[in-house]
């Protein structure tokens, strides 16, 4: 069976960290605690470096779209979520919010889909 090439191999570029592009939201102290901000940065760096990881830090969300997921950052009185999509050369941060319910609010999913659609159209 032939080895499948990744995007870096096909483009002829050496693999390197992906660029982070914020479509919405920011990660700063406050409202994040300093510890939560560092954790968020560490998890985003892992995405940039193409590291494979999963729960409890990352959950893939096919409802939002392909290659989309949420990073889960517990904080003192908050449960931060960073919605993202991993593309060939970049990690798109689509939304940052404080999760207060068991399920992702429908409004968040709709917002993320809209932002990604608008990004892809430009």
C-alpha positions in Angstrom: 0.0 0.0 0.0 1.4 3.4 -1.0 2.1 6.0 1.7 -0.3 8.9 1.6 1.5 12.3 1.3 0.6 15.1 3.7 0.2 18.7 2.6 3.8 19.6 3.5 5.2 16.8 1.4 3.0 17.7 -1.6 4.0 21.4 -1.4 7.7 20.5 -1.2 8.0 22.6 2.0 9.6 21.3 5.2 7.1 20.7 7.9 7.1 23.5 10.4 4.6 25.1 12.9 1.3 26.2 11.4 0.4 29.8 11.6 -2.4 30.8 14.1 -5.1 33.0 12.7 -7.8 34.4 15.0 -11.1 34.8 13.3 -12.8 35.8 16.6 -11.9 36.0 20.2 -8.7 36.4 22.2 -6.9 34.7 25.0 -5.6 37.1 27.5 -5.5 37.6 31.3 -8.1 38.6 32.4 -10.6 37.1 31.8 -8.4 33.9 31.6 -6.3 33.3 34.6 -2.6 33.3 33.9 -2.5 29.6 34.3 -5.4 29.0 31.9 -3.9 31.4 29.4 -0.6 29.4 29.5 -2.6 26.1 29.1 -4.5 27.5 26.1 -1.2 28.6 24.5 0.4 25.2 25.1 -2.6 23.4 23.5 -2.6 25.8 20.5 1.1 25.2 20.1 0.5 21.4 20.0 -2.0 22.0 17.2 0.6 24.2 15.4 3.2 21.4 15.7 0.8 18.8 14.3 0.8 16.8 17.5 -1.9 14.2 17.9 -3.8 14.4 21.2 -7.4 14.1 22.4 -9.6 14.1 25.5 -9.6 15.6 28.0 -8.0 18.6 26.2 -9.4 18.3 22.7 -12.6 17.1 21.2 -13.2 16.9 17.4 -16.5 18.4 16.3 -17.8 17.1 13.0 -21.0 19.2 13.6 -19.0 22.3 13.0 -17.1 21.0 10.0 -14.2 18.9 8.9 -11.0 19.3 10.9 -12.9 21.4 13.5 -12.7 20.9 17.2 -12.7 22.5 20.6 -9.9 22.9 23.1 -11.0 22.5 26.7 -9.4 24.7 29.3 -10.6 24.4 32.9 -10.1 27.6 34.9 -11.0 28.5 38.5 -14.6 29.5 37.9 -14.8 29.0 34.1 -14.6 26.2 31.5 -13.1 27.9 28.5 -13.6 26.6 25.0 -11.5 27.5 22.0 -13.2 26.5 18.8 -10.8 25.9 15.9 -10.1 24.4 12.5 -6.8 22.9 11.4 -5.9 23.7 7.8 -2.8 22.6 5.8 -0.8 25.6 6.8 -2.7 27.3 9.7 -4.8 26.8 12.8 -7.9 29.0 12.7 -9.3 30.1 16.0 -13.0 30.5 15.3 -14.4 31.4 18.7 -13.4 31.6 22.4 -16.1 31.4 25.0 -16.9 30.4 28.6 -18.9 27.2 28.5 -21.8 27.2 31.0 -24.0 24.3 29.8 -23.4 20.6 29.1 -23.9 21.0 25.3 -22.4 23.5 23.0 -25.0 26.2 22.4 -26.5 26.0 18.9 -25.7 29.7 18.5 -22.0 29.0 18.9 -22.1 26.3 16.2 -24.0 28.6 13.9 -21.5 31.4 14.5 -18.5 29.1 13.9 -20.0 27.7 10.7 -20.7 31.3 9.4 -17.2 32.5 10.3 -15.6 29.6 8.5 -17.8 30.0 5.4 -17.0 33.7 5.3 -13.3 32.9 5.7 -13.3 30.3 2.9 -15.1 32.7 0.6 -12.5 35.4 0.9 
